[in-house]
Amino acid sequence: MTPYVTWSGAFSAVRQSTIERAVNREQWAVLWRRHAGRKGERNATNVQVIPEIDFDSCMVVAVFCGEMTQCNGARIARIDEIEGGLLLRYERLDFEVSVRSGEDARLVEVTPYGIFVLPRSHNRLIIEEAVPGQFGRPADARRVGEIPAL
């Protein structure tokens, strides 16, 4: 299973780490407005633009990573059907920069996110964050949340 649409970036207005599912237009509007904040795109009559989603066949899962540094967003690493639900694993798009001391220090403060339009499911969602392997160790994952069945 792969997302139909993905929005991902370094700067969300959602500053706390959270994972959410939207299964109808009302939930989606609340989620999108919180994410876009006051600076979200507006149309010519000053109404905030909210992307259209077909909630008869789709749902939205949003991963907000919270305040951190050095991350450009999140993407789906894999989605697997498991007994009683779906396992959704995402990976953060972390990056490194050369950091010098003093005035030249360059840590980029961000609030990264990934918003994914997926085939609709009423099952519970188990959310994992991929953990890259280091020093010869294989990649792993850590469970970061669960969204109950509908």
C-alpha positions in Angstrom: 0.0 0.0 0.0 1.3 3.4 -0.9 -0.1 6.9 -0.2 -2.1 8.5 -3.0 -0.8 11.9 -1.9 1.8 13.1 0.5 2.5 16.5 1.9 5.8 16.8 3.7 7.9 19.6 5.0 10.0 21.2 7.7 7.5 23.8 9.0 4.1 23.0 10.4 2.1 25.3 12.7 1.6 22.2 14.9 4.4 22.4 17.4 3.7 19.3 19.5 4.5 15.8 18.5 1.2 14.0 17.5 -0.3 11.5 15.1 -3.9 11.9 13.8 -6.4 10.3 11.5 -9.1 12.3 9.6 -11.9 10.3 8.1 -14.4 13.1 7.1 -14.3 16.6 5.8 -14.9 18.2 9.2 -11.9 16.4 10.9 -9.8 17.2 7.8 -10.6 20.9 7.9 -9.7 21.2 11.6 -6.4 19.2 11.0 -5.4 21.2 7.9 -6.2 24.6 9.6 -4.1 23.7 12.6 -1.2 22.6 10.3 -1.4 25.6 8.0 -1.9 28.1 10.7 -2.7 31.8 10.0 -0.3 31.9 7.0 -2.1 29.1 5.1 -3.0 29.7 1.5 -6.2 31.8 1.0 -8.4 32.2 -2.0 -9.4 35.6 -3.6 -12.2 36.0 -1.1 -9.8 35.4 1.9 -11.1 31.9 2.7 -8.4 29.4 3.7 -7.8 26.8 1.0 -8.2 23.2 2.2 -7.3 20.4 -0.2 -10.2 18.2 -1.3 -10.2 14.6 -0.2 -12.6 11.8 -1.2 -13.4 10.5 2.2 -15.7 7.8 0.8 -12.6 5.9 -0.3 -9.7 7.7 1.5 -8.5 8.7 4.9 -5.7 11.1 6.0 -3.0 10.2 8.5 -0.9 13.0 9.7 2.5 12.7 11.6 3.6 15.9 13.3 7.1 15.5 14.7 7.1 18.5 17.1 9.8 21.0 17.7 13.3 19.8 16.7 16.3 20.6 14.5 17.7 19.3 11.2 14.6 17.7 9.7 12.9 18.3 6.3 9.7 16.3 7.0 8.5 12.7 7.1 7.7 10.1 4.4 6.2 6.6 4.5 8.7 3.9 4.7 6.2 1.0 4.5 2.6 0.1 5.2 1.7 -3.4 6.1 -1.6 -5.1 6.8 -1.3 -6.9 10.1 -3.9 -8.9 12.1 -6.5 -6.4 13.3 -5.0 -3.3 11.6 -2.4 -1.5 9.6 1.2 -1.0 10.5 2.4 2.4 9.2 6.1 3.1 9.4 7.4 6.5 8.6 10.9 7.9 8.4 12.1 11.4 9.2 14.0 13.2 6.6 16.8 14.3 8.9 19.9 16.1 7.6 23.3 17.1 8.9 25.1 20.4 8.5 28.6 21.4 9.4 28.2 23.0 12.8 30.9 25.4 14.0 31.1 27.0 17.4 30.0 30.4 18.4 28.4 32.8 15.9 28.8 30.3 13.0 26.6 27.6 14.7 23.8 26.6 12.2 21.1 24.5 13.8 17.9 24.8 11.9 14.8 24.8 14.2 11.9 23.1 12.5 8.4 21.5 13.1 8.5 18.8 10.5 5.4 16.9 9.3 4.1 14.2 6.9 0.5 14.2 5.8 -0.6 11.1 3.9 -3.8 10.4 1.9 -4.3 6.6 2.2 -7.0 4.1 1.2 -9.7 4.3 3.8 -9.5 1.7 6.6 -11.6 1.3 9.7 -8.9 -0.8 11.4 -6.6 0.4 14.1 -3.3 1.9 13.0 0.0 1.1 14.7 2.5 3.9 14.0 6.3 3.3 14.0 9.2 5.6 13.3 12.0 4.1 11.4 15.4 4.3 13.2 18.3 4.3 10.8 21.1 1.8 11.5 24.4 3.2 12.8 27.9 1.8 13.1 27.1 -1.4 11.3 23.8 -2.1 13.1 20.7 -2.8 11.0 17.9 -0.3 10.7 15.1 -0.7 13.3 11.8 1.0 14.3 10.2 2.3 17.4 6.5 2.3 18.1 5.3 5.9 18.6 1.6 5.6 18.7 -1.6 3.8 18.0 -4.9 5.1 16.5 -7.9 2.9 17.5 -10.2 1.3 15.0 -13.2 3.3 13.9 
